[in-house]
Amino acid sequence: MAVPARIRTYSRILFAVALFGILVVTHLSLQIDKGFADGCAGLGATIDTAALSAAPEAACAAVATGEYKDFLGVSNILWGLGFYLIVALLRLGFGMTGNDTLRKAAFGVVAVGFLYTLRLVYLQAFVIGSFCVLCMMSALTVTVLLILHVLEHRKLASGVRHSAPPPTRGAALVPYGAIAGVFVLLLGADFALAGGGGGDVPSTTPEADALAGRDTRVDAPAELAPALPSGCAYDPQYAPLGDLSAFMDNPSEGSGSVSVIEVFDPNCPHCRDLNNALKPVVAANLNTATFYSVAFPLRQPTVAQAAALVWAEQKGKYFEFKQALFERQDASWGMSQDELRDTANSVGLDGPSLIATLNDQAQVESILASVQADATAVQEALTIPGVGLSTPKLIIGGRVIAPTNESYSENCLNQFIAEASSPASAPAAVVEEVE
């Protein structure tokens, strides 16, 4: 039995759309693994500040990794992949055999999938309060599948016939093979471009594995980096930085002439480690250096925490709140509004007031402007074209410190500050460039 000539085009298009759905869900999975470090659609990192007042996490992360990411204990990613794969196989089977039962089965699966899609869209619109771009693209794909199935069914039921002879089995397979070939090429390109962001970072620890989807360069502490010469080292990827005035309005400790700038994401494990390493250094150098703290939302879910830090600064408890964020850090990369409220309460701040501020567009506007200004300053100063940017970053006297355990040790940090305050007094052997 051959596919009726009047619906052959529909059959091929439906097969192609189902494969496109697999591409969309696969791309979404890759972006989730990377923590949406390249933005919501994976096309470039941006800070989605507009979503902050509507939800505790940025849009895509809130939808794709939040409370409603699973159904019946199974990830929506797996449900989506299974759905599109079943539809594609049913459409392929129908295209090869003309068995109308397979077409009707595909129609039924798509109808059920559309109903579930309505549920997901409802959750985004009225429960979560945020929309995931890739999730909505998948919803649109399911809708297109349903419309095409309806049109195909109507066409088949119309009784209008074409005189074209049925193709042979081999000829019928050719267009489907071509569509599948394009699909494989696009899928491979997606894995290469979207999924390969962390390939250059040696994964030598569990934390490294967790961060591999984010880091695009070897610029993490020693356990993530290849073997380096012993001693204290500057990062050779950066020339001495000139104007650092963009960071001078940030919260600071100390009053010395040496500027020490700590760039961190409160969800980054190595940022927490550097923050702890700096404590005795700050205490010992309050009269020699000024220590500036700059929050940089490396991933979308951090935007709310960065905004909360600005609010805490306004209340005079920035450093206490920052420390509490690090102490409550976990593997989820982000905090719910309840967690932010409790963290604020734990350091003597008014947690409900914080949440009210984050959810009030009029109040939060200036806070978000400050977050964006810091993010822009960090990107302009520290992003290497074609390489990327990761955290933590530490700048002492205009030099970026090599992100190694040795260089982040108390002894080395004190040496860097000493050299910056009086270069002639620093032993030449102490400070080395990493080759």
C-alpha positions in Angstrom: 0.0 0.0 0.0 1.4 3.4 -1.0 0.8 6.8 0.6 -2.0 8.6 -1.4 -0.4 11.1 -3.8 -2.5 13.9 -2.4 -0.9 13.8 1.0 2.7 12.7 0.2 3.9 16.3 0.7 2.1 16.5 4.1 3.7 13.2 5.2 7.2 14.4 4.4 6.7 17.8 6.0 5.3 16.2 9.2 8.4 13.9 9.4 10.7 16.9 9.0 8.8 18.9 11.7 9.0 16.0 14.1 12.8 15.8 13.6 13.0 19.6 14.1 11.2 19.1 17.5 14.0 16.6 18.5 16.5 19.3 17.6 14.7 21.9 19.7 14.5 19.6 22.8 18.2 18.5 22.4 19.3 22.1 22.2 17.3 22.9 25.3 18.9 20.0 27.1 22.4 21.3 26.1 21.6 24.7 27.4 20.3 23.3 30.7 23.6 21.4 31.1 25.4 24.7 30.6 23.2 26.6 33.0 22.0 28.9 30.2 25.5 30.4 30.3 25.0 31.4 26.6 21.6 33.0 27.2 18.1 31.6 27.1 18.3 30.4 23.5 22.0 29.6 23.6 22.8 32.4 21.2 24.9 34.6 23.6 24.9 35.4 27.3 22.5 38.1 28.4 21.1 39.1 31.8 17.3 38.8 31.6 16.6 41.4 34.2 13.0 41.8 33.1 12.2 38.4 34.5 13.5 39.2 37.9 10.5 40.8 39.4 8.2 38.1 38.2 10.1 35.1 39.4 13.0 34.2 41.7 15.0 32.8 38.8 15.5 34.0 35.3 13.0 32.9 32.8 14.6 29.8 31.1 16.2 28.4 34.2 13.0 28.9 36.3 11.0 27.0 33.7 13.4 24.3 32.6 15.0 23.5 35.9 12.4 24.5 38.4 9.6 22.8 40.3 7.7 21.7 37.1 10.7 20.3 35.2 9.4 16.7 35.7 6.2 14.9 35.1 5.5 11.6 36.8 9.1 11.5 37.9 10.4 11.8 34.4 12.1 15.0 33.0 10.1 17.0 30.5 13.2 16.8 28.3 12.8 13.0 28.1 9.1 13.3 27.5 9.7 15.7 24.7 12.4 13.6 23.1 10.2 10.5 23.3 7.2 12.3 21.9 9.0 13.7 18.8 10.8 10.4 18.2 7.6 8.4 18.3 5.9 10.9 15.9 8.9 10.8 13.5 9.0 7.0 13.5 5.2 6.7 12.9 5.4 9.2 10.1 8.4 7.4 8.6 6.5 4.1 8.8 3.5 5.6 7.1 5.6 7.1 4.4 7.2 3.7 3.7 4.2 1.5 3.9 1.1 3.6 3.5 -0.4 1.9 6.5 -3.1 4.4 7.6 -3.1 3.0 11.1 0.3 4.5 11.6 -0.9 7.9 10.3 -3.9 7.8 12.7 -1.6 6.7 15.6 0.7 9.7 14.9 -2.4 12.0 14.8 -3.4 10.6 18.2 0.0 11.0 19.8 0.2 14.6 18.5 -3.2 15.4 19.9 -2.2 14.1 23.4 1.1 16.0 23.1 -0.8 19.2 22.3 -2.9 18.9 25.4 0.2 18.4 27.5 1.8 21.4 25.8 -1.2 23.5 26.8 -0.5 22.5 30.4 3.1 23.6 30.1 2.2 26.9 28.6 -0.4 27.5 31.3 2.3 26.8 34.0 4.7 29.3 32.4 2.0 32.0 32.1 0.1 31.7 35.3 2.1 29.7 37.8 5.8 30.2 37.2 5.4 33.6 35.7 8.2 33.3 33.2 8.6 32.0 29.7 11.4 29.8 28.4 12.1 30.7 24.7 13.1 27.1 23.7 10.1 25.6 25.6 7.8 27.9 23.7 9.5 27.0 20.5 8.8 23.4 21.2 5.1 24.3 22.0 4.9 26.0 18.6 6.4 22.9 17.0 3.7 20.7 18.6 1.0 23.1 17.4 2.3 23.0 13.9 2.3 19.2 14.0 -1.3 19.3 15.1 -2.4 21.7 12.4 -0.6 19.8 9.7 -2.2 16.5 10.8 -5.7 18.2 10.7 -5.0 19.5 7.2 -3.7 16.2 6.1 -6.7 14.4 7.4 -9.1 16.8 5.8 -7.2 16.4 2.5 -7.4 12.6 2.7 -11.1 12.8 3.5 -11.9 15.1 0.7 -11.8 12.3 -1.8 -9.9 14.3 -4.4 -7.4 12.0 -6.1 -4.3 12.6 -8.1 -3.3 10.4 -11.0 0.4 10.2 -10.1 1.5 6.5 -9.9 2.7 5.2 -6.5 6.5 5.3 -6.1 8.6 2.3 -5.5 9.7 1.5 -1.9 13.2 2.9 -2.8 11.9 6.0 -4.4 9.5 6.7 -1.4 12.5 6.4 0.9 14.6 9.0 -0.9 13.0 12.2 0.5 12.8 10.8 4.0 16.5 9.9 3.8 17.4 13.4 2.6 15.4 15.0 5.5 17.1 12.6 8.0 20.5 13.5 6.6 19.9 17.2 7.1 18.7 16.4 10.6 21.9 14.4 11.5 24.1 17.3 10.2 22.2 19.9 12.3 22.2 17.7 15.4 25.9 17.2 15.1 26.5 20.9 14.7 24.4 21.6 17.7 26.4 19.3 19.9 29.7 20.8 18.5 28.7 24.4 19.0 26.2 24.4 21.9 27.4 21.3 23.8 31.2 21.8 23.5 31.6 24.9 25.6 33.3 23.2 28.4 35.6 20.9 26.4 38.7 22.8 27.1 38.5 22.6 30.9 40.1 19.5 32.3 37.5 17.7 34.4 39.6 16.4 37.3 37.1 16.8 40.2 33.3 16.5 40.7 33.1 20.3 40.9 35.0 20.6 37.6 32.5 18.2 36.0 29.6 20.3 37.3 31.2 23.5 35.8 32.3 21.9 32.5 29.3 23.2 30.7 30.1 26.8 31.7 33.8 27.3 31.5 35.2 27.8 28.0 38.8 28.2 29.0 41.4 26.9 31.5 41.0 29.6 34.1 39.8 27.9 37.2 41.6 27.0 40.4 44.4 24.5 40.3 42.3 21.4 40.5 40.8 22.5 37.2 43.9 23.7 35.6 46.9 21.9 34.1 50.2 21.7 36.1 51.7 25.2 36.5 55.1 26.3 37.7 55.2 26.6 41.5 55.1 30.1 43.0 52.8 33.1 42.6 51.7 33.9 39.1 49.7 36.4 37.1 47.3 35.2 34.5 49.2 35.4 31.1 46.0 35.7 29.2 45.6 39.3 30.4 47.8 42.3 30.0 47.9 44.8 32.9 44.5 46.5 33.1 44.3 50.2 32.8 41.3 52.1 34.0 39.5 50.3 36.8 37.3 53.2 37.8 34.2 51.3 36.8 34.7 49.1 39.8 35.4 51.8 42.4 31.8 52.4 43.3 31.3 48.8 44.5 31.3 47.7 48.2 34.7 47.8 49.6 36.8 47.1 52.7 40.1 48.8 53.6 41.5 52.2 52.7 44.9 51.5 51.1 46.2 52.6 47.7 46.3 49.1 46.1 43.0 48.2 44.4 42.0 44.5 44.9 38.9 43.6 42.8 37.2 40.3 43.5 34.7 39.2 40.7 32.4 36.4 41.8 29.1 34.6 41.3 27.6 33.6 44.6 26.7 30.2 43.2 30.2 29.4 42.0 32.1 26.9 44.3 35.5 28.3 43.5 34.3 31.8 44.1 33.4 30.7 47.6 36.8 29.2 48.0 38.5 32.4 46.9 36.3 34.5 49.2 37.4 32.3 52.2 41.0 32.6 51.1 40.8 36.4 51.0 39.5 36.8 54.6 42.9 36.8 56.4 44.4 38.8 53.6 41.8 41.5 53.9 42.4 41.6 57.7 46.1 41.9 57.3 46.0 44.6 54.5 43.3 47.0 55.5 45.7 49.9 55.5 47.6 48.8 52.4 44.8 47.9 50.0 41.1 48.6 49.2 39.2 45.4 48.5 36.3 45.8 46.1 33.6 43.2 45.7 31.9 42.8 42.3 29.0 40.3 41.8 28.9 39.0 38.2 25.8 36.8 37.3 27.6 34.1 35.3 24.3 32.3 34.9 20.7 33.6 34.7 19.5 32.3 38.1 22.2 34.5 39.8 20.5 37.8 38.7 18.1 37.7 41.7 21.0 37.2 44.1 23.1 39.9 42.5 20.1 42.3 42.9 19.7 41.2 46.5 23.3 42.0 47.2 22.8 45.6 45.9 19.8 45.8 48.2 21.8 44.5 51.1 24.5 47.1 50.4 21.8 49.8 50.6 20.9 48.4 54.1 24.5 48.4 55.2 25.0 44.7 55.4 26.5 43.7 52.0 29.4 41.6 53.3 27.3 39.8 55.9 24.8 39.0 53.2 27.4 37.9 50.7 29.0 35.6 53.3 25.6 34.1 54.0 25.0 33.5 50.3 28.2 31.6 50.1 27.5 29.5 53.2 24.1 28.5 51.8 25.4 27.6 48.4 24.3 24.3 47.0 24.3 22.5 43.6 21.1 24.0 42.4 22.8 27.3 41.2 20.3 29.8 42.4 17.9 30.6 45.2 14.2 30.7 45.4 12.6 33.8 46.9 11.9 31.9 50.1 15.6 31.1 50.4 16.6 34.7 49.7 14.2 35.9 52.3 15.5 33.4 54.9 19.1 34.4 54.0 18.4 38.0 54.5 16.7 37.3 57.9 19.7 35.3 59.0 21.9 38.4 58.9 19.4 40.7 60.6 17.9 42.1 57.4 14.2 42.3 56.7 13.6 39.4 54.3 10.0 40.2 53.4 11.1 43.7 52.5 13.8 42.2 50.2 11.2 40.1 48.3 8.8 43.0 48.1 11.6 45.1 46.5 12.5 42.4 44.0 8.9 42.0 43.0 8.2 45.7 42.7 9.2 46.9 39.2 9.4 50.6 40.3 11.8 49.8 43.2 13.9 47.2 41.5 14.7 49.2 38.3 17.6 51.1 39.8 19.0 47.9 41.4 18.9 46.1 38.1 20.7 49.0 36.4 23.5 48.6 39.0 23.7 44.8 38.3 23.8 45.4 34.6 26.5 48.2 34.9 28.7 45.8 36.9 28.2 43.0 34.5 29.1 45.2 31.6 32.2 46.5 33.3 33.3 42.9 34.0 32.7 41.8 30.5 34.5 44.8 29.0 37.5 44.4 31.2 37.9 40.6 31.4 36.3 39.0 28.3 38.8 37.7 25.8 37.2 37.6 22.3 36.5 34.1 21.2 37.5 32.6 24.5 34.9 33.7 27.1 34.7 34.6 30.7 34.5 32.5 33.9 34.6 33.2 37.6 36.3 33.8 40.0 38.5 36.6 38.8 40.9 38.5 41.1 42.6 41.7 40.1 45.4 43.2 42.3 47.1 46.4 41.3 45.7 46.1 37.7 47.0 42.6 37.2 44.7 39.5 36.9 45.9 36.7 39.2 46.4 33.2 37.8 43.5 31.1 39.1 45.5 28.4 40.8 45.5 27.2 44.4 49.1 28.5 44.8 48.3 32.0 43.5 45.2 32.1 45.6 47.0 31.2 48.8 47.4 33.6 51.6 51.1 33.9 51.1 50.9 34.7 47.4 48.0 37.1 47.8 50.0 39.1 50.4 53.0 39.0 48.1 50.9 40.4 45.2 49.6 43.3 47.4 53.1 44.0 48.6 54.5 44.1 45.1 51.6 46.4 43.9 52.2 48.8 46.8 56.0 48.8 46.4 57.1 47.0 43.2 60.8 47.5 43.9 60.6 45.7 47.3 59.0 42.5 45.9 61.6 39.7 45.2 61.7 39.0 41.5 61.5 35.2 42.1 58.3 35.5 44.0 56.1 36.7 41.2 56.3 34.8 38.0 54.4 34.7 34.7 52.7 31.4 33.9 54.2 30.2 30.7 
